[in-house]
Amino acid sequence: MISIRYHLISISAVLLALAVGVLLGSSTLSRELLGGLSRENDNLIGQVSDLEQRGDSLSVRLAEADSFASTIGPLAVRGQLTGRTIALVTTADADPDDRDALKVLISAAGATVAGELELTEAFTDPRRSDELKEIVTRSLPAGVQLPTVSDPGSLAGGLLGPLLLIRKSDNKPQASAPESAAALTALADGGFLQVADGFAPAQLAIVLIGAAPAGDDGPDRSATLARFAAQVDRSGAGAVLTGPVGTAGGSGAVGLARADTSVAQILSTVDNVNTPAGRIVTLLALREQLDERSGRYGVAGNAQALAPGLTTG
């Protein structure tokens, strides 16, 4: 007869066997799992190494391309703007290297910089927009009309455009020298811009901006610049708004200009001026403005092409 003790021993043996089986099975599973993870980790390390090598290779190729564009730039724009005059407008955060490189290309294209001015941070500050508009309206030269819109960028462009650019119809100044000086002095005294010595109106304008403004008021600042550039374009033979990579995004001035159909139809934009190729394209887009054509150029997704077609003098 089987005793209770025998049953207890049997049950204990079964439980012990199960425990040993679970332990052995889990150890085998752990080894297999760890082995799989180790192989996956090795595979990922290999992929990262490959990507790093590709990145290094692309960086070298990009540097070579930039070097080539810098070398070929003067030849690419030669004769494109012979005898033309350019007004160069920069924002406070525009890269001086971009400005200086553009000036070199302007000279290579056969043009001269007639006037330079810098827009300060206050120019796009929403908190000072009423002050800016007040100075604009009381500094208006005789015969110059402001646009009917009320935003600060368009109004400032409505004043500065005729001071920056000569009339397209007869190539004559749109304001007398004393009126122009008075208006520029008023804006400078208000802290909205700085004017370089020897300022004179030109046939065409380049508006060179820096990176897209950060912060909650960034979109408003960008909108002011986009509308300003559009109004400058309307004031004469043409203008190009050019900025570094990133300004063609939703909150950048180039991107906002492209998103407004009425602006994009007249104002040319370039979204990679921080590259030698982008600076060349800026000059070619300016030449295109003389033919009453415009375009969206650069490397951003909302650009229509890398560059306009080449034209001759």
Disulfide bonds with the S-S distance in Angstrom:
none
